[in-house]
Amino acid sequence: MRATAIVSAAYNDFFRSLTAAKQGVLMLDYDGTVAPFSRDRRHASPYPGISESLAEIMRTGGTRLIIVSGRSARDIPRLLGIQPPPEIWGSHGVERLYSDGRYEEIDVNDDALQALGEAEVRLDEQCLGPHIEVKLAAVAVHWRGLDSSETLKVRSRAYQTLKPMTSRADLTLAEFDEGVELRLRSANKGEAVRHFLRDINPMTPVAYLGDDVDDEDAFRVLNGRGLTVLVKPKSRFTAAQIWLRPPAELVGFLIDWKLACRDKL
């Protein structure tokens, strides 16, 4: 019996395949999916019950659990609070932190590093310092929690500063929920998932859960190959196959996952 009340052929078919498989892959975005958005990103704690559910899935076995985040990979373990932590892909997949502590990152070319450094300086000159987040392959500006007039000012200054720089070093401008970032084109969750799928058994069940615009790239890549899930209090237009309201329906999904994998050890 499932813990969720979802009526979906895609959902039921996926969990049948997960139950029969030797191993499944569960990929989740962090901010907005595992954790509600927080104005102070340093304290974005998971929804109640989520860390515990993920830890139980890891203990049950039969699952490769991966957090896929726009944040730096090293930011996530402290926030998630699971020991040992799961595998973490940071900066939209261009850096990877494994459970055993191993760390890998792609090489960012010198031109891109120089352009991103200049972007940070120019944003700071526009008095956007408190809103800047510097990543391995991106510079982001956040306006979450600001009033409408302040949001308009920050957003306008960010675009005016960053848009002219998209002609340099294969950089692109990408908006996300309450922010925008200048980043490498290769720093893309869809590309990260695409490369991952090439390296695993094509029969392995894979699910991806996310909430934001940048998760849509991953949804489109995985559709037809696995289960894609929008996790959001209110539904919106999406490429995902199903929609879950956090935290209750998300916890239910994770319980279903644990039950499907409990006999794989």
Sequence and secondary structure as in RCSB ss.txt:
>XXXX:A:sequence
MRATAIVSAAYNDFFRSLTAAKQGVLMLDYDGTVAPFSRDRRHASPYPGISESLAEIMRTGGTRLIIVSGRSARD
IPRLLGIQPPPEIWGSHGVERLYSDGRYEEIDVNDDALQALGEAEVRLDEQCLGPHIEVKLAAVAVHWRGLDSSE
TLKVRSRAYQTLKPMTSRADLTLAEFDEGVELRLRSANKGEAVRHFLRDINPMTPVAYLGDDVDDEDAFRVLNGR
GLTVLVKPKSRFTAAQIWLRPPAELVGFLIDWKLACRDKL
>XXXX:A:secstr
  SS    HHHHHHHHHHHHSS EEEEE TBTTTB   SSGGG    TTHHHHHHHHHHH SEEEEEE SS GGG
HHHHH  SS  EEEEGGGTEEE TTS EEE    HHHHHHHHHHHHHHHHTT GGGEEE SSEEEEE TT  HHH
HHHHHHHHHHHHGGGGGSTTEEEEEETTEEEEEETT  HHHHHHHHHHTS TTS EEEEE SHHHHHHHHHHBTT
BEEEEE SS  S S SEEE TTHHHHHHHHHHHHHHTT  
